[in-house]
């Protein structure tokens, strides 16, 4: 089984677990377990070494530390795809890149149009720009052999490039006050990582030790700590291993995939997806923040992605993946509106520290927009794609 096939199998299974975590969080928030749920998320967790102190509630440890591991895995996948995989040549990267860019821009424009003039609400403009790869691949898994592998690989490429966009957005728009002293420490850590890579070190331990220093420095610098995971991944060597030895980058991918898919993302979802449904009505979606998010995910994603793909193919800039029809590509464009995990993460950065009153509303928009996109995408792919005929038995 190839590395990509293993990835897809883990991600689709992780998608089902994410759905369970979402439902469990909503049940916990709307039942007699709510006090225990809130107590758990607000449990203070402190780490002190000499004069260095890290004190956060458990929720922020999940969002800052566990999600840094998630972004580290994303960075490993990105580096491998750029060097040897789906993004390794211009002909392979053009169409998914255009799709990802349009899938970021159009939802952001729609959200901005709905919330223009409200300074606080405008902090959430990036919420509907994200695509949750685990959920989207989980929906594709429900369709089994109806979905060609080329469509799954195209979705994987779009989601990876979309993650790059999310990383850039977080770095530029959702970082705090900057500490140049911590920047200097982070710079030293990056120089150490570059030295390890240059020396061809193939043991994970030195990279991880320096990575922890980098994470603390980035956390204290004012830039969001999850970006340390991406930076660390860029220095993990993919080449230079003996022929009979798996490269360190691929080895770390294998080791982390199950942990991220089955532990980190479900834990993040459980911690962040609790929506208090008491008093909520469907009319609450008409509020600008949830409406902008829902429309961005449901309308913006499909409009941006499908339109740019159609334009690129019709003008000869690119061609559809082999064996993929226009209706299948439209169904995929809908599935890209499943923003769930990354949308929740960006929403936490946008509102929890400054305007916590928006938190319930943004989660309502994210869950509604993601569920509608999932159902519509599934129905389009289910009823417009024939199941391949079985090979005759000998």
C-alpha positions as CSV (number, residue, x, y, z in Angstrom):
1,X,0.0,0.0,0.0
2,X,1.4,3.4,-1.0
3,X,2.0,6.3,1.4
4,X,-0.9,8.3,-0.1
5,X,-3.3,5.3,0.2
6,X,-2.3,4.8,3.8
7,X,-2.9,8.5,4.4
8,X,-6.3,8.4,2.8
9,X,-7.4,5.4,4.7
10,X,-6.4,7.0,8.0
11,X,-7.9,10.3,7.2
12,X,-11.3,8.9,6.2
13,X,-11.5,6.8,9.4
14,X,-10.5,9.9,11.3
15,X,-13.4,11.8,9.6
16,X,-15.9,9.4,11.2
17,X,-14.3,9.9,14.6
18,X,-14.5,13.6,14.2
19,X,-18.2,13.4,13.5
20,X,-18.6,11.4,16.8
21,X,-16.5,14.0,18.7
22,X,-18.7,16.8,17.3
23,X,-21.9,15.1,18.5
24,X,-20.4,14.3,21.8
25,X,-19.4,17.9,22.4
26,X,-22.9,19.2,21.5
27,X,-24.4,16.6,23.9
28,X,-22.0,17.5,26.7
29,X,-22.8,21.2,26.3
30,X,-26.6,20.6,26.3
31,X,-27.0,18.1,29.1
32,X,-26.5,17.7,32.8
33,X,-22.8,17.1,32.0
34,X,-22.2,20.8,31.0
35,X,-20.7,21.8,34.3
36,X,-18.2,19.0,34.1
37,X,-17.5,19.8,30.4
38,X,-16.8,23.4,31.2
39,X,-14.7,22.5,34.3
40,X,-12.6,20.1,32.2
41,X,-11.9,22.7,29.5
42,X,-11.1,25.4,32.0
43,X,-8.8,23.3,34.2
44,X,-5.6,25.3,34.7
45,X,-2.5,23.5,33.5
46,X,0.9,25.0,34.4
47,X,4.4,24.2,33.4
48,X,7.3,25.9,35.2
49,X,11.1,25.6,34.6
50,X,13.0,28.1,36.6
51,X,11.8,31.5,35.5
52,X,9.9,30.2,32.5
53,X,6.2,29.7,33.2
54,X,3.5,28.4,30.9
55,X,0.0,28.7,32.5
56,X,-3.1,28.1,30.4
57,X,-6.5,26.5,30.7
58,X,-6.7,23.0,29.2
59,X,-8.6,24.4,26.2
60,X,-5.7,26.6,25.2
61,X,-3.1,23.8,25.7
62,X,-5.2,21.8,23.2
63,X,-5.4,24.7,20.7
64,X,-1.8,25.8,21.1
65,X,0.1,22.6,21.7
66,X,-1.9,19.7,20.2
67,X,-2.7,21.7,17.1
68,X,1.1,22.5,16.7
69,X,1.5,18.7,16.3
70,X,-1.3,18.8,13.7
71,X,0.4,21.6,11.8
72,X,3.7,19.7,12.0
73,X,2.1,16.8,10.2
74,X,0.6,19.1,7.7
75,X,4.1,20.6,7.1
76,X,5.6,17.1,6.6
77,X,2.9,16.2,4.1
78,X,3.4,19.5,2.3
79,X,7.1,19.1,2.0
80,X,6.8,15.6,0.7
81,X,4.1,16.5,-1.8
82,X,6.2,19.5,-3.1
83,X,9.4,17.4,-3.5
84,X,8.0,14.1,-4.8
85,X,4.2,14.0,-4.9
86,X,1.1,15.7,-6.2
87,X,2.6,19.2,-6.1
88,X,6.0,18.3,-7.5
89,X,5.5,19.7,-11.0
90,X,3.7,22.8,-12.5
91,X,1.3,20.6,-14.5
92,X,0.1,18.9,-11.3
93,X,-0.1,21.9,-9.1
94,X,-1.9,24.5,-11.4
95,X,-5.5,23.3,-11.0
96,X,-5.5,22.5,-7.3
97,X,-3.7,25.7,-6.6
98,X,-6.2,27.8,-8.5
99,X,-9.0,25.9,-6.8
100,X,-7.6,26.5,-3.3
101,X,-7.0,30.2,-3.9
102,X,-10.5,30.7,-5.2
103,X,-11.9,28.6,-2.4
104,X,-10.2,31.0,0.1
105,X,-11.0,34.3,-1.7
106,X,-14.7,33.9,-2.5
107,X,-15.9,32.8,0.9
108,X,-13.9,35.6,2.5
109,X,-15.5,38.1,0.1
110,X,-19.0,36.8,0.9
111,X,-18.4,37.0,4.7
112,X,-17.0,40.5,4.3
113,X,-20.0,41.6,2.3
114,X,-22.4,40.3,5.0
115,X,-20.5,41.8,7.9
116,X,-19.0,44.9,6.4
117,X,-19.0,47.9,8.8
118,X,-18.9,45.8,12.0
119,X,-15.2,46.0,13.1
120,X,-15.5,43.2,15.7
121,X,-17.4,40.8,13.3
122,X,-14.8,41.4,10.6
123,X,-12.2,39.7,12.6
124,X,-13.9,36.4,11.5
125,X,-13.5,37.0,7.8
126,X,-11.1,34.0,7.4
127,X,-13.4,31.5,9.2
128,X,-15.2,30.2,6.1
129,X,-12.0,30.0,4.0
130,X,-10.9,26.6,5.5
131,X,-11.5,23.0,4.3
132,X,-11.5,20.1,6.7
133,X,-9.7,17.3,4.9
134,X,-10.6,14.6,7.4
135,X,-14.3,15.3,7.2
136,X,-14.3,15.7,3.4
137,X,-12.4,12.4,2.9
138,X,-14.7,10.8,5.4
139,X,-17.7,11.7,3.2
140,X,-15.9,10.3,0.2
141,X,-15.3,7.1,2.1
142,X,-19.1,6.6,2.4
143,X,-19.3,6.4,-1.4
144,X,-16.7,3.6,-1.6
145,X,-15.7,2.6,-5.1
146,X,-18.1,5.1,-6.7
147,X,-15.4,7.8,-6.3
148,X,-12.3,7.5,-8.5
149,X,-9.0,7.7,-6.8
150,X,-8.0,10.7,-8.9
151,X,-10.8,12.7,-7.3
152,X,-9.6,11.8,-3.8
153,X,-6.0,12.8,-4.7
154,X,-7.3,16.1,-6.2
155,X,-9.2,16.8,-2.9
156,X,-6.0,16.0,-1.0
157,X,-4.0,18.5,-3.0
158,X,-6.6,21.2,-2.7
159,X,-6.8,20.7,1.0
160,X,-3.0,20.8,1.5
161,X,-2.7,24.1,-0.5
162,X,-5.7,25.4,1.5
163,X,-3.8,24.6,4.7
164,X,-0.9,26.7,3.4
165,X,-3.3,29.6,3.0
166,X,-4.6,29.1,6.5
167,X,-1.0,29.1,7.8
168,X,-0.3,32.4,6.1
169,X,-3.6,33.9,7.3
170,X,-2.9,32.9,10.9
171,X,0.7,34.3,10.8
172,X,-0.4,37.7,9.3
173,X,-3.8,38.4,10.8
174,X,-4.1,36.4,14.1
175,X,-0.8,37.0,15.9
176,X,-0.5,39.1,19.1
177,X,2.0,41.7,20.3
178,X,5.4,40.7,19.2
179,X,8.4,40.0,21.5
180,X,11.7,40.6,19.7
181,X,13.6,38.8,22.4
182,X,11.6,35.6,21.8
183,X,12.0,36.2,18.0
184,X,15.8,36.0,18.5
185,X,15.5,32.7,20.5
186,X,13.3,31.4,17.7
187,X,15.8,32.5,15.2
188,X,18.6,30.6,17.0
189,X,16.4,27.5,17.1
190,X,15.7,27.7,13.4
191,X,19.5,28.0,12.8
192,X,20.0,24.9,14.8
193,X,17.4,23.0,12.8
194,X,19.1,24.2,9.6
195,X,22.5,22.9,10.9
196,X,21.0,19.5,11.8
197,X,19.5,19.2,8.3
198,X,22.8,20.3,6.7
199,X,24.7,17.7,8.6
200,X,22.3,15.0,7.5
201,X,21.1,14.1,11.0
202,X,18.5,11.3,10.6
203,X,17.5,10.8,14.2
204,X,14.2,12.4,15.3
205,X,15.3,13.3,18.8
206,X,17.6,16.3,18.1
207,X,14.9,17.8,15.8
208,X,12.2,17.3,18.4
209,X,14.2,18.8,21.3
210,X,15.0,21.9,19.2
211,X,11.4,21.9,18.1
212,X,10.1,22.2,21.7
213,X,12.4,25.3,22.2
214,X,11.1,26.7,19.0
215,X,7.5,26.2,20.0
216,X,8.0,27.9,23.4
217,X,9.8,30.8,21.7
218,X,7.1,31.3,19.1
219,X,4.4,31.0,21.7
220,X,6.0,33.7,23.8
221,X,6.8,35.9,20.7
222,X,3.2,36.8,19.9
223,X,3.0,34.7,16.7
224,X,0.6,31.8,17.1
225,X,2.5,28.8,18.4
226,X,1.1,26.3,15.9
227,X,3.3,27.9,13.2
228,X,6.3,26.4,15.0
229,X,5.1,23.0,13.8
230,X,5.2,24.1,10.1
231,X,8.7,25.6,10.5
232,X,10.0,22.4,12.2
233,X,8.6,20.2,9.4
234,X,10.5,22.2,6.7
235,X,13.8,21.0,8.2
236,X,13.0,17.3,8.5
237,X,15.1,15.5,5.9
238,X,13.3,13.6,3.1
239,X,16.4,12.5,1.3
240,X,19.8,11.2,2.3
241,X,18.8,8.0,4.0
242,X,20.3,4.7,2.8
243,X,18.2,2.7,0.3
244,X,17.1,0.2,2.8
245,X,16.1,2.8,5.4
246,X,12.9,4.9,5.4
247,X,13.5,8.6,5.3
248,X,13.0,10.4,8.6
249,X,10.2,12.6,7.1
250,X,8.2,9.6,6.0
251,X,8.9,7.8,9.2
252,X,7.5,10.7,11.2
253,X,4.5,10.9,9.0
254,X,3.7,7.2,9.6
255,X,4.2,7.6,13.3
256,X,2.0,10.7,13.6
257,X,-0.9,10.0,11.2
258,X,-2.8,7.7,13.6
259,X,-2.2,10.0,16.6
260,X,-3.4,13.1,14.8
261,X,-6.4,11.4,13.1
262,X,-7.6,9.4,16.1
263,X,-6.6,11.5,19.1
264,X,-5.5,15.1,18.3
265,X,-8.3,16.2,15.9
266,X,-11.1,14.4,17.8
267,X,-9.9,16.0,21.1
268,X,-9.7,19.4,19.4
269,X,-13.2,18.9,18.0
270,X,-14.6,17.8,21.4
271,X,-13.0,20.8,23.1
272,X,-14.2,23.4,20.5
273,X,-17.4,22.2,19.0
274,X,-19.7,22.5,22.0
275,X,-22.7,24.6,21.0
276,X,-25.3,25.6,23.5
277,X,-28.6,24.9,21.7
278,X,-30.8,26.3,24.5
279,X,-32.8,29.2,23.1
280,X,-31.2,28.9,19.7
281,X,-33.6,29.1,16.7
282,X,-33.0,28.6,13.0
283,X,-33.6,32.3,12.8
284,X,-30.3,32.9,14.7
285,X,-28.5,31.9,11.5
286,X,-29.8,35.2,10.1
287,X,-27.4,37.1,12.4
288,X,-24.5,38.5,10.3
289,X,-21.7,36.4,11.7
290,X,-23.2,32.9,11.4
291,X,-24.9,33.9,8.1
292,X,-21.6,35.1,6.7
293,X,-19.8,31.9,7.7
294,X,-22.6,29.6,6.5
295,X,-22.9,31.4,3.1
296,X,-19.1,31.4,2.8
297,X,-18.9,27.7,3.3
298,X,-22.0,26.6,1.3
299,X,-22.0,29.1,-1.5
300,X,-18.5,30.6,-1.5
301,X,-16.6,27.4,-1.6
302,X,-18.5,25.8,-4.4
303,X,-18.8,29.0,-6.4
304,X,-15.1,29.8,-6.1
305,X,-13.7,26.4,-6.7
306,X,-16.0,25.1,-9.4
307,X,-15.9,28.4,-11.4
308,X,-12.1,28.6,-11.4
309,X,-11.8,25.0,-12.4
310,X,-14.3,25.4,-15.3
311,X,-12.5,28.6,-16.4
312,X,-9.0,27.0,-16.3
313,X,-10.1,23.9,-18.2
314,X,-12.1,25.8,-20.8
315,X,-9.1,28.2,-21.5
316,X,-6.6,25.3,-21.7
317,X,-4.7,26.3,-18.6
318,X,-5.3,22.9,-17.1
319,X,-7.3,19.7,-17.6
320,X,-9.6,17.7,-15.4
321,X,-7.9,14.7,-13.6
322,X,-8.2,11.5,-15.5
323,X,-11.5,9.7,-15.0
324,X,-13.2,12.7,-13.2
325,X,-16.4,14.1,-14.6
326,X,-17.7,17.7,-14.2
327,X,-20.5,16.6,-11.8
328,X,-17.9,14.8,-9.7
329,X,-15.8,17.9,-9.6
330,X,-18.9,19.9,-8.6
331,X,-19.6,17.5,-5.8
332,X,-16.0,17.9,-4.6
333,X,-16.4,21.7,-4.7
334,X,-19.4,21.3,-2.3
335,X,-17.4,19.0,0.0
336,X,-14.7,21.7,0.3
337,X,-17.3,23.7,2.1
338,X,-16.8,21.4,5.1
339,X,-14.7,23.8,7.2
340,X,-15.2,22.2,10.6
341,X,-11.9,21.7,12.3
342,X,-9.8,24.5,10.8
343,X,-12.8,26.9,10.8
344,X,-13.3,26.3,14.5
345,X,-9.6,26.9,15.1
346,X,-9.6,30.2,13.2
347,X,-12.8,31.2,15.0
348,X,-11.1,30.6,18.3
349,X,-8.3,32.9,17.3
350,X,-10.6,35.5,15.9
351,X,-13.2,35.8,18.7
352,X,-12.4,34.0,22.0
353,X,-10.0,36.6,23.3
354,X,-11.6,39.8,22.0
355,X,-15.3,39.2,21.4
356,X,-16.4,36.0,23.2
357,X,-20.1,36.9,22.6
358,X,-19.6,35.8,18.9
359,X,-18.4,32.3,19.9
360,X,-21.8,30.5,20.0
361,X,-22.8,32.2,16.8
362,X,-19.7,31.4,14.8
363,X,-19.9,27.7,15.9
364,X,-23.5,27.7,14.7
365,X,-22.5,29.0,11.3
366,X,-19.6,26.6,11.0
367,X,-21.6,23.5,11.9
368,X,-24.6,24.4,9.8
369,X,-22.5,25.4,6.8
370,X,-20.3,22.3,7.1
371,X,-23.3,19.9,7.5
372,X,-25.2,21.4,4.5
373,X,-22.0,21.2,2.4
374,X,-21.4,17.6,3.4
375,X,-25.0,16.5,2.7
376,X,-25.2,18.3,-0.7
377,X,-21.7,17.0,-1.8
378,X,-22.6,13.5,-0.8
379,X,-25.9,13.5,-2.6
380,X,-24.4,15.0,-5.8
381,X,-21.6,12.3,-5.9
382,X,-24.0,9.5,-4.8
383,X,-26.6,10.0,-7.5
384,X,-24.5,11.2,-10.4
385,X,-21.7,8.6,-10.1
386,X,-22.3,5.0,-11.2
387,X,-20.8,2.2,-9.2
388,X,-18.1,0.4,-11.3
389,X,-19.1,-2.9,-12.7
390,X,-17.6,-5.9,-10.9
391,X,-15.0,-7.9,-12.8
392,X,-16.4,-11.2,-14.0
393,X,-15.5,-14.1,-11.8
394,X,-13.3,-16.8,-13.4
